[in-house]
Amino acid sequence: MSSETPFYDNRRADVQAHLSGRFERVLDVGCDVGTFAASLRRDKVATAVDGIELSSAALEAEKVLNRVYRVDLSHSQEGLPQASYDLVLCLDVLEHMQDPWAALGRIHSLLRPDGQLVVSLPNVRNFRVVLPLLMKGRWDYARTGLLDRTHLRFFTRSTAREMLEAAGFTVTRDLSLSMARFSKTWWLNALTLGFFRGFLDYQYLFFAKPA
């Protein structure tokens, strides 16, 4: 993958760099084998870390996390502790859900009143999607990337914010994870005076709190 597609790094150093403070209890939705979630506890960012994982990767995650739940938040939150988490992570997972809007509503109830939600989502407005669609009439799914064939939902920066707000969250900050200083997209954005920024962003990171 390109160096501008950071969400394939399971350690998610790009996300951890933007987390400030220490969290008592964290929930990683779609934790896979638990690599990133476990690193938060190891690096003393979190005291206890739970995960949600539906695939067989949950078996590995159970070895490194405090607890792993196998629940589909699109339909249920059975067994999950209410108003218990200081931080909930949804990193490249909402686009894979049948009903991310309902899932976010359930996540809202899992957070403490002063808790924080962190969401990363790919930008379907990126030129890698838009240009083939406009010029060739093509929308080709792939094994990975923006048009990963397992993606069920697609968002831009504005529609992602709207989804979070509709679920009862206030977005406190959002940033692009693909605009690293002096990267190719950074230079292109600078040369075009930011006019095409929405087409250059590959992935967004949102920070939100219960409204």
N, C-alpha and C positions, 0 to 999 in steps of 0.2 A: 504494500500500500504506500501511497504518497506520504511524505513527512508531514503533510498538511491534513492528515486524517488521524488526529491524535486519539480518537476514542477506541482504537484497537490495542492500546496499551493497558493491560489489565491492572497495572499499578495506579493508573490515573493520576500521575504526578501533576498533570495539567489542572486537575480539579483540586487536589490537595493543596496546591500552592495558593488557592483562593479561600481556603477554609481558615477562619481565625478563631482563636479561643480553644477551649477544651469542652468536650461533650460527655455527659455522663452515660447516655444511652442512645445508640445510633441504630437505625434500621436501613439496610441496603436492599432495595427492591430490585430483583433480578441480579442477585449477587454472584451468579455463576458458581465457580469453585471457591469463592470467598477471598480471592487474592487481595483485592483493594480494601475490602472491609477489614480483613485481619491486619493489614498494614496500619490502619488507623489506630487500632489498639496497641500494636507494637510500637508505633511512633508516639504513643501517649496523647494522641488527638482525642481518643475516646476511651472510656473506661470499660464499657460493655458494648458489644456489637452483635446484633441479630441480622438475619437475612431472610429474604423470600426468594425461593427458586423452585420452579416447576419441573425442570429437566433433571436428568440423572446426575447432573453436576452437584445437586444438593447433597449427595452422599459425601463428596469431598469437602463441601462447605461446612458440613456438620463437624468435621474434624478440627476446624480452625476458628469457628465462630461460637458464640455463646448458645445460640439457638437458631435453627433454620425452619421456617414455616413453608409448607407447600400449599399455598392458597392463591387462587386467581382473583386479584383485586378487582377485575372487571365485573365479577359476580358476587364476591363474598369477602368478608373480613373475619370469618369465624376463627376463634382461637387467638386472635391478635389482641394484645393489651391496649385498652383505650387510653388516650391522653397520657402516654407514657414516654414518648421519645422526644429528645432534645433536637435531633437531626434525622431527617429522612432523606435518603438519596434515591433518585430515579435517574440513573445514568444510562442513556440510550436504551431505555426499556419501554417508555410510553408508546413509541411508534410501533411496537410489536403487539400492543394490546388491542383486543376487540373493542373495548370501551374505556379509553383512557380518561374520559370525562368522569365516568362513574368511579374509576379507580382513584382519581384525585380527591373526589368527595370523601371516599373512605380513608384515604391518607390524612385528610384534614382532621378526622376524628382520632387518629393515632398520635398526633402531635400534641405536646403540651401547649398551653396558650402562648408561651413565649418561645416555642420551638421554631425551627427553620427547615424549609424544604429546599433542596438543591436538585435542579433538573437540567439534564443536557439533552438536546434534540438536534438532529440534522436539519439543515435548511434546504427545503425542496426548491427554493427560488435560485439556488446556485446555478451558475452558468453551465455546469456540466449536465444539468437536467434541462434547463430552459433552452439552450441552443439546439440540441438535437430535436427537441420537441417543435421548435419554431421552424428550423431549417429543413429538417428531414421527416417531420411527423413521427418521430420515434420516441417511445417511452420504454426502454429496454431494462428489464430487471436483471440483476447480477447477483453473484454469490455474496458479495459484500459491498459496502459503500452506501451512497445516498439512495440508490434504488435496490437495496438489499431485498431479495425476493421474499423475505420473511416480514418486511414492513407492511403493516396493515393500514397505518395512518400517516399522513404527511402534513408538515407544518412549515410556516414561515415565521419570522420573528414576531410579527403582529398577531398572527392567529394562535401562536403558542402562548403569548401573553393573555390573550382573550380567554383561552381555555383555563389557565391558572386562575384568572380573576373570576370566571364563572363558577369555579369550584370553591370560592370563598377565600382566595389568597390575595395578598397584596405583594406585587413584585417590587422588591427593594433594589434590585440590581440585575442587569443582564450584560453579558459581554460575549465577544466572539472568541472561540478557541482556535480559530484558524488564521488569526491576524498577528502572528508572532513577529516581533520587530525584525525588520530587514529580510523577511521571507519574501518569496515571489509575489504573493498576494498583497503583502504590505506595500511593496514598491508599486505594484499596479494600482492599488488604492490611492497611494500618494500622487502618482502621476495623473490620475483621473480626478484628483481633488475630492475624492470620496463620493463622486456622483454615482458610481456603480457598486457601492459598498454592499448593498443587499444581494447582488449577484455573485459577489466574491466570497462572502461568509459561507463557511462549510458547516459549522456547528455552533450552536449557542449554548451558553450556560446561564441559567436563571436562578436567582436567589429570591425566595418568597417566604412570607410569614402569614399565619392565619389572620384574616382581616378582623 
